[in-house]
Amino acid sequence: MNHQNLILNTDSYKLGHYLQYPEGTRAVSSYMTTRGHSYKPEVMFFGLQMFLKDYLSKRVTLADIDEAEEIAAMHGQPFDRSGWMRVLNAHGGHLPLVIEALPEGVAIRRGVPAMQVVNTDPQLPWLTAYMETALLRAVWYPSTVATLSWRLRQTIRPFLDRTSDRADQVMAGMVSDFGARSATSLEQAAIGGVAHLVHFQMSDSLPAIHQARRCYGAPMAGRSVPASEHTTMTAWGQSRETEAYSHMIDRFGRFGAYSVVSDSYDLHNAVAEIWGKTLQTKVRAAGATLIVRPDSGDPIDTPVQVVAQLAYAYGTQLNGKGFKVLDDTVRVIQSDGVTAQDIQMILGRLEGMGFAAENIAFGVGSTLLQKLSRDTLSFTMLASALQDDSGSWHDIGRRPANPRERPLAAGRQAVIRDGKDIFPIPLADLGQRENLLQPVWQDGRLLKDWGFEEIRRHADAAMEQ
């Protein structure tokens, strides 16, 4: 996915920043955090490793330097050719940076640094802030998706706990990523899709599956089931709708589960008559789970009605908590622009009708991968300390114009754990305590390679906070 010149992976105005630092500056230290304050963890850090492997591992070449210099001149900006030639000749094309970060998948309160960066070559102190644009973009997006997916998990969990005997077993399959087509690019679909997979194990995004294999060593991070779309159903024509559904049973009954979009013509007829009567015996005989997908109608009422119709046709059994569970041969999935609020309302209505939450699952797309921005969680990155030519560090940072605005901490930072709480302190005050900001990258070397199951364990622990 990376066909870019790393030198150009920044904002235009940063090209001239090498001329702006005070004489004698040797190093600049910056950290990334989210603005604001919260009393409990509400941000999940995730995704830096993808950037380190896909972008920062690429060496700067002479061709990159020549291209960037030409573009800078035509663009109206200065260019530090000697600085970039030093990157090439003294560092083999790798950026002389050390990056410290929290464990991926960890949940933190707002204001806690998730990552800290400093240059390792005293002749290139401008490099830290130069990489702000790329690093900030690399982290805010996957972290925001992972956070929103975590919120979906938090929304669903109480319903499963109250109504299901198998909450732990079914949780991973409650939300599937249907958003690849909603993303702006293949890369966004992959990065956002992997962030979703931190919390759930259902996905129809092959870019995300591939990304998890490449960047996190996950042989298979998510599952899918054979499924129809309107194209494959309407190809049969309305007069052959029953035949189209029967064909799905024939082709995919051996897969354990299969999903059929059932609103091409008349959803009520498809559920009550075709699935509920005409094909009921065949569905049962196949032994797999038919997942009925209502893809239109009222986003709350329609899926609830489909659950009730299938309950009437196929029957239910009461679980240990006294809630109705559909026969194992049928389930429902709702995916038509579903939001967290929709999910809460659907599960609440089903619970009120005596149905367990496990009778339905959800597919999410643009609401998870696209309807967000850097401001969703207020991600920011700022320079907080400067080292002079004597080796001394000095705190730097702006003073907010609004006296009610809480300023971000200046100085080099550390992050420590006290019980279940994680909070920042000045690095100078760390003492013998463990700093959770651990080096993950230095001068072209990946120092920590997170496995996907490790990250999922961190995310699971966040559910207990």
N, C-alpha and C positions, 0 to 999 in steps of 0.2 A: 504493500500500500504506500510505501514511502518512496516517492520519486522527487523529493524536494531538496533544494539546497539549504542545508542547516543554517547557513549564515543569513539567509533571507527569511527564516522562520521567526520573524520579530516584527515590531512596529517600525515604520520608516524613521521616526524621530530618534530612535535609539542608535542609529548609525553614527550620530554625532556626539554621543555621550562620552566617548573616550576622551574628548577634549575638555570636559566640564568638571572633572573631579579635582579637589585641592591637591596641590603639589605634595608629594610624599605619601599619597594614599597607596597602601600595599594590598588591602583586602576590603571587600564589602560583604557583609552577611545579611541575608534576607530570609524571611520566613513567610509561609502561607498559612492563612487561617480563615475563619468566617467572622464577619463583623457581628456585633451584638453580644448579648449575654443570655445564658439559659441555665436553669438550675438542675437540669438533667440532660443526658446525652440526646442530641437530636440531629447529629450529623455523622454520616458514616464515610470514613476515608477509604477510597479505593481507586485503583487504576493507574498509578504512577508507573508500575512495572511495565505496562504496555508501551509507554513512551520511551522508557529507558532502553527497551529491547528494539523497538521499531525505529527510533529516531536518534537517540543520543549515542547508540552504539555505532552509528555510521561515522566514518572518518571524513573530516573536511579535506578536500582535494585542491590541488592547484587550479583545476578547472572551476571549482566552486568559487575560489577567491577571485579569479579573473572575471567570472560572470557577475559576482556581487559588486565588484568594483565598477564594472561598466554600467550596471543598473543604477548604482548609487549616484554616479556622475550625471547620468541622464535624468535622474529623479530629483536632483537638486540637493543632495546630501553629501557630507564628507564621508571618507571611508578609511578605516585604519588598516591599510594593507600590511604594514609592518607587524601589527598585532596578530593578524590572521596568519601571516607567514611564520610567526613564532609558534602559533598553534600547530601549524603543519610541520615545521622543522624540529622544534624542541619537544613536541608532544605527540608526534606521529599522526596528527590530524584529529586527535581526541581532545575534547574540551577539558582544560584543567579545572575541574570542579569537584567538590565533595558535596554529596546530597545526603542529608539525614532525613529519615521519615519514620512515622509511626507504623506499626504493623498494619498491613492492609486488611480491611474488614473490621477494624476497631471503631467503636462508636464514641464520640466525644461531644462535650458541650461546645457551644459557640465560644469563640475567642481562644480556643486551645490550638497552638500551632500543630499542623499536620506534617509539615515539611520545612526543612531549613537548608539553605544553600550558601556556600562560600567558595570563592576562587582559591586555587592552590598555587597559582603562579603570581608572585607579587608584581610582575610587570603587566598583568592583565586584570586589574581590579574591576574594570568596567564590565567584565564578562558576566558577573553574577546577575546584575539587573538587566543586562542585555537579553538573558534567557527567560526573563519574567513572563513575557507574552506566551511563549511556547509551553513553559512549565505550568502556568496558571490554566491555560486551556486544556492541557493534558490531564489535569486533576479535577477541575471544577465539574466537568461534564460527567465522567463516570461516577464521581462521588455523589453528585446530585441524583443521578438515576439510581444508584445503590441505596441512597437515603429514601427516595420515593418508593422503591420496591420494598424496603424495610417497613415503611409506613403501611403499605398494603398488607404485609404480613402481620403487623400489629393490629390492623383493623380486623383481619379475619380470625386471628387466634382466639379471641374471647368467644366467638360463635362456635368454633370447633370445640373448645373446652367445655362449653355448656351443653352442646347437643350431640357430640360424637364420642364414641368409645375409642376411636382411632385417630385422635388429633395429630399425634406425632407422625403417624404413617401417611396420612393424606395431605398434610400441609404442603409438602414439596410439590404436589401436583395441582394446587388450587389456582395458580395463576400462570398462564403461558404467554410468552412474548410473541405477539403477532405484528410487531412494529417495523419489520425490515423495510416494508414499502413506504412507511411513513417518514423514514429518515431522509436526510438530505444527501447522503452518500453511503457507499458501501462501508467506509470506515466508521461513520457514525453508527450505522446499524450494528457493526461488530463490537464497537466499544460499549455502546449502551446496552447491547444484548448480553454481553458478558457481565455487566454490572447487575442486570436483572437476575442472572443465574447464580449470583452470590446467595440469593434467598430462596429461589424456586428452581425446580429441576425439570420444568416443561418449557420448551421453546420451539418455535417454527423458524428460527433464524439460523440458517446454516452459516452465515458470516460470523455469528456469535460463537457457535460451536467450534468453528475453525480457529477463531481468535483465542478461545480458552485453551485449545490444544497447543497452539504456538507459544503463547505468552505465559501460561500458568501450568503447563504440563498435565492438563486434564484430558485423559483419553476420550471421555465422553461426559461432558458437563451437563447435558440435558437430554430429555427424551421427547419424542413426538409420536403421533399416531397417524395412520393413513386417514386422509380427510378429503372430502369433496369440496368443490366450489360451485358457484352458480353456473359457470361455463360447462362443467362436466355433467351437471344435472339438466340444464335447459337444452343441452344438445340432444336429449332424448325426446323433447317435446312434452307438452302437458298431458297428452293422451297416453304417454308411456311413462308417466312419473313413477308408478308402482314398479314398473320394470327396471327403471333406473335405480331405485332403492334396493330392489332385490339383487341387482347386479353388484351393488356395493357389498352386500352380505356374502355373495359368492366369492368375490375377489379378496375380501379382507377379514372374513370371519376367523381366519387362522392367525391373525396378528394379535389377538388378545383384546384389542379395542380399535374402534374406527369411528370417525366423526362424519356426520352427514348434514349438510345445510338443508333445511327443510321448509324454507319459506319462499321458494321460487314462484309459487302460484297461490296457494292457500294453506297457511301454516296450520290452522285449526284442523282442516281436512287431513293434512299430512300426518299430524300427530294422532288425532282421535281415530281416524279411519284406516289410513295406510299402515302406520306403525302400530297403532293400537289394536287393529283387527286383522286386516288382510295379511300382514307380514309378521304378526306376533309369534306364531308358531315357529316360523323360520328363524326369527331373531333368537328365540330361546334355544332352538336346536343348534345354532352355530356355536353357542358357548362363549362367544366374545361379548364385550360390552359395546352396545350401540350408544354413541354420544350424539344426542340430537342438538343441533345448533339452530336456534331461532335467530335470524339475522336482521330482523326488522320489527316494527311495532313499538309499543311503549317499552322503554328500556328497563322498567321495574316490573310492571304487570306481566308482560309477555313471558319472560323466563319462569316466573312463579307459576303462571297458568300451565306452562308446558310440564313442569314438575308435577303439578296436580293431575294433569291428564295422563301422564305416564304412570302415576301411582294408581289411578283408577283402572288402567288397562293391564298393568303388569303386577300390581300388588306391592305391598311393602311389608317390612318386618320391623318390630320395635327393638331398638338397641337397649343397652343396659341403662341408659339415661332416660328411657321412655320416649324417644323421638323416632319418627318413621324414617326408614332407609329404603329407598327404591330397590326392587329386585336387582341383583348384580348384573343383569343383562342390559340395563338401561341407565343412562345418566344424561345430564344437560350441561351445555357450555354456553355462556353468554359472552359475546365479544363485540357487539356493535357499539363502538365508542364508549366502552364502559369506563367509569371513573371510580375513585375510591368511595365517593358518596353513593354512587349506584350500588356498589358491592355491599356497602353497609345496609342500605335500604332493602336490597333483595334478600340478604341473609336474615335481616330482622323480620321481614314479612314471612319468610319460610319458617323461622323459629316460632313466630306467632301462630302459624298454622300447624305446628307440631312436626315439622320436617327438620332433619339433621342437616347441618351445613354441607356435609360431604356429598349431598345429592347433586351439587352444581359446582362447576369450575368456571374460570373466567379467562378471557383472552384480552390482553391490553396492547395498545399500539402507540398512537401519537400522544396519548395522555401521559405515557411513561417516558417515551424517548424524545419527544419533540416539543411538548408544551411546557417548556422550562427555559431558564436562562441562568447566567452567572449570578443574577440578582435573586434567584429563588432562595439560595442559602447565603447570599452576600459574600461569596468567596473573594478574597483579596490577597495580594502579595506585596510586602513592603520591605525596604531596606531598613534595618534596625540597628546596625553597628558598622563602624568603620575602623580599620586598623591603620595607624600611621607608620612612618618609617622607623620608629623606635620599637615597633612591635606592640604598642599599647592599643587596646580597644577603647573606642568612644561610642557612647549611645547616640543614635541619631533618630529623628522622627519629627513629624509635623505636629503643630499644636492645633487642635480642632477650632474652627471659627465659632462653632456652636458650643457654649459651655456645658450644655446638657449632653453633648456627644461624648461617649466614653472613649478616650484615646487608646489606641493599641499600644501594647507594651514595647518600650524601646530596649535595645541591647540584645546580646546573644541569649537565646532561650534554651531551656530544658523542659521536658515534660515528665512528670512522675506520677506514679500510682499510689493512692492511699486508700486501701480497701478496694471498693468498686469504683471510686472516683479517680478521674484522670485530670490533672490540672497543670498549668505552666508555672515555672519559677525562673528567675534569672539563672543562667548557666553558672555564674560565679557562686551561687548558693547551693549548688547540687551536692557537694560533699561526697559522701560514700553511697548516696542513693542511686538507684539505677535510672538512667536517662532512657525513656522510651523512644526518643528520637535517635535511632541507630543509623549508622552509615549504611546506605544501600547502594551507593555508586561513588566511585572515585577515579578520576583521570582515565575514563574509558573502561573501567572494570565494574561489572555487576557484583556487588558484595553479598547481596541477599536475594535468593531466587525463591519467591513465595510460591508454594504449591496451592492449588485451588481448594483442596480440602482443608488446609490450614486456615485459609481465609474464611471458609464457611464455618469453621469452628469458632473463629473470632466473632462472626456475625451471629451465630447461635448464642454465644455468651451475652451479646447485646440484648437479646430478648429477655434476659433475666434482670436487666438493669432497671 
